[in-house]
Amino acid sequence: MSQEKFVVRKVAVLGAGVMGAQIAAHLANAKVPTVLFDLPAKEGPKNAIVQKP
């Protein structure tokens, strides 16, 4: 079996809940390009969930 390195170029995390947000944060801290996807807010601005303080 060969010992080739696996290179991660970009990661997508589906769901910005408690676990998804933490995984995305960990990947971003490790300097891995990360895209975090979540469903839009039901009311108000579509990005209300991610802009919430």
Secondary structure, DSSP 8 states (H G I E B T S, - for coil): ----------EEEE--SHHHHHHHHHHHHTT--EEEE----SSS-TTHHHH--
